[in-house]
Amino acid sequence: MAFQMAVSGIRAATSDLGVIGNNIANANTTGFKASLAQFADVYAASNLGTSKDAIGQGVQLSTVAQQFTQGNVATTDNSIDLAINGAGFFVVEASEGRFSTRAGAFGLDEQGYLVNATGQRLLGFQVSDGAITGGTGPLNIRTSNLAPKATDGIAVEVNLDAASEVLSAGFDPEEPNSYNNSTSLTVYDSLGQEHLATTYFRKSDANDWTAYLYLDDAEVGSTALAFSEYGQLTSPGLTSFAGVTVGPGVDDMTLSLDFTGTTQFGADFGVNALEQDGFTTGQLSGVDIDERGVVLARFSNGQTAPQGQVMLANFGNPQGLQPNGDTLWTESTDSGPPLIGAPGTAALGLVQSGALEESNVDLAAQLVNLIIAQRNYQANAQVIQAEDEVTQTIINIR
């Protein structure tokens, strides 16, 4: 009987050595989770149960439990490398099905999909009309040019000097003496071509001004600005000009000029805000992913556009997941079904861009466990040697 006990002990120690060796081998594997060999004793039992004086029959491997503790997060130079701070798994998909992983080393394939090293696509919430929806699928980064948008709104917020001279002569943009101040900005037509929009300010009375809008030296229109004795704008601050012609083959523009916030104080002329809402054609210049997993494409024209949102999955019992290699797991009856959500919701962690989660293997602890497993192996081998000597003694009895 001692032979069988010792053999079971050697088998257990061998399994323990294998688990520890696998942990050590993957000490530098991104997203790897250490395993722990768990053992149970073995007793012979009948229908009447086990006697309280029964001698055990050895040991058996009960389970190899994954340890899903957080690994250290290391920064990288790749903005689409992702690490999870907290609970949850990335969900990737291939022809073989869906898998969960903590390894967030992603790149772009030739079609613009976010993929890992084995070509599996990262799944997330999709975008429709610039808004993230509840639909899920592979995350794809738009690599085509961003279409231009024609300017239709200009916001001008200035301070007009209350001490400025009232001008009586007619207005002429070519004559600086016919206006008090001016300011310019670039606007865009339907093809993304640039045009210079200039607003001229001419004081016509103590608290009255006229603003003239010109586009590429062509007059668009004018509007009156009236101020109270306290310098606050009292006339409607928004004026719209329709049917602005900019050239052949280009849609006519409709420009709204908003003077909200403009004042007439006893201070020098100053531009506090000058904005427009159009932009030219943009080329993809980079990708950013925020802590909530929202994927933003950056374009050369300064615009950004959401491309989707990384989704995370969690399980009622992560230790019940079935390991598949390549730092991937699949659900099982023990793990329960995946609970899908956005980063930072429910019990799911947040996403860190430009970072990877390192293995959670404690190398020093594993080396100590290696010594213990080795001693266990040697001790069980010693039991076999002792039992062999006892058996030999009995055989030699005359």
Buried (B, 14 or more C-beta within 10 A) or exposed (E): EBEEBBBBBBBBBBBBBBBBEBBBEBBEBBBBBBBBBEBEEBEEEEEEEEEEEEEEBBBEBEEBBBBBEBBEBEEBEBBBBBBBBBBBBBBBBBEEEBBBBBBBBBEBEEEBBBBBEEEBBBBBBBBEEEEBEEEBEBBBBBEEBBEBBBBBBBBBBBBBBBEBEEBEEEBEBEEEEBBBBBBEBEBBBBBBBEBEBBBBBBBBEEBBBBBBBBBEEEEBBBBEBBBEEEBEBEBEBEBEBEEBEBEEEBEEBBBBBBBEBBBBBEEEBBEEEBEBBBBBBBEBEEBBBBEBBBBBBBBBBEBBBBBBBBBBBBBEEBBBBBEBEBBBBBBEEEBBEBBBBBBBEEEBBBBBBBBBBBBBBBEEEBEEBBEEBBEBBEEBBEBBEEBEEEEEEEEEEE
